[in-house]
C-alpha cells in the first residue's frame, strides 16, 4: 500500500495518516551510524521509560507522543526517532549518538516534502543547524510547532540577535507586536531564494503584503523595480517607513546631479508631515498618470 502512495507522490506524513503505519523502519539507522549495525528494535517504549522516567513525564504532553501512541503502538515512540536500542538496553553506558545531519534524516522520515523539500541545501543545514536546534521534541515549550522557545521570534532570536536589534528600532515590521512572524517572509527549512525567503525574490516577498507597489506602472521607478532594499531596511530602521536613509538623503543616493533644488536644505519643511523630495514627487514607487513621468502625480 505504501509503495502505491509513493508512486502517486503522497508525502510521508500523509502515509502515516492514511495507512496508520510508521515510517521509522524505512530509515537505515545502520547507514546513518555504523554503531546501529548489530542493534535490533526492542519494540517496547516501556523498557526505555524504566530508566527515562523524567523524559516520559515531559514527553507525554507533546504532539509526537500522542501521534505515536495512536499510530505506532508496536514499536512505540522512542525507537521511531532514536533507532533500534537493543544494544543500549544491554549496556546503557553505550550510546549511539546521531550528529546534526543524521538527526535531520531521522526527522525527515515523516517530515519531508512541503516546505521542507529544500532542507538539505538550506543555509541552516549547511551551518549545522539541525532540527533540534529550533525544535524541542521531548517537551512542550511552545503552543505550536514544538519550538525550542515559547514563540517563533524568540526561537529565531537565539541566533539572529542582530535582527532582534533591528526590530526594536522605531520603524519596524510588527513582529514584536505579534502581527507578523519571521515565517511570514522566511522559510526556515530552506528555499531557492537568498535569505531563505518565501518569495522567488525580495520584491515578490514584499509584494505579498504591499500589493499596491507591484504595478505594472506606466512610469516605473528603476530602483523600485530592481530591489525594495535599495531604499528600505527589511527588519527595522530609525528612519521613517523603514528607509535606509533620512528622507531626501535616500533620493540623493542617486539623484545628485545639478539643475534642481535637490539639496537637503531645499527639501525640508516645518510641517511635521513633510517628507523632503516626496512633498512633490509623491508616487515614487510608480505612476499610471499620463503626466507622471517625474512621479509628481
C-alpha positions, 0 to 999 in steps of 0.5 A: 500500500505504501509503495502505491502512495509513493508512486502517486507522490503522497508525502510521508506524513500523509502515509502515516495518516492514511495507512496508520503505519510508521515510517521509522523502519524505512530509515537505515539507522545502520547507514546513518551510524555504523554503531546501529549495525548489530542493534535490533528494535526492542519494540517496547517504549516501556523498557526505555521509560524504566530508566527515562522516567523524567523524559516520559513525564515531559514527553507525554504532553507533546504532539509526537507522543500522542501521534505515536501512541495512536499510530505506532503502538508496536514499536512505540515512540522512542525507537521511531526517532532514536533507532533500534536500542537493543544494544543500549538496553544491554549496556546503557553506558553505550550510546549511539549518538546521531550528529546534526545531519543524521538527526535531520534524516531521522526527522525527515522520515515523516517530515519531508516534502512541503516546505521542507523539500529544500532542507538539505541545501538550506543555509541552516543545514549547511551551518549545522543547524539541525532540527533540534536546534529550533525544535524541542521534541521531548517537551512542550515549550511552545503552543505550536510547532514544538519550538525550542522557545515559547514563540517563533521570534524568540526561537529565531532570536537565539541566533539572529540577535542582530535582527532582534536589534533591528526590530526594536528600532522605531520603524519596524515590521510588527513582529514584536507586536505579534502581527507578523512572524519571521515565517511570514517572509522566511522559510526556515527549512530552506528555499531557492531564494537568498535569505531563505525567503518565501518569495522567488525574490525580495520584491515578490516577498514584499509584494505579498503584503504591499500589493499596491507597489507591484504595478505594472506602472506606466512610469516605473521607478528603476530602483523600485523595480530592481530591489525594495532594499535599495531604499528600505531596511527589511527588519527595522530602521530609525528612519521613517517607513523603514528607509535606509536613509533620512528622507531626501538623503535616500533620493540623493543616493542617486539623484545628485546631479545639478539643475534642481533644488535637490539639496537637503536644505531645499527639501525640508519643511516645518510641517511635521508631515513633510517628507523632503523630495516626496512633498512633490514627487509623491508616487515614487514607487510608480505612476499610471498618470499620463503626466507622471513621468517625474512621479509628481502625480 
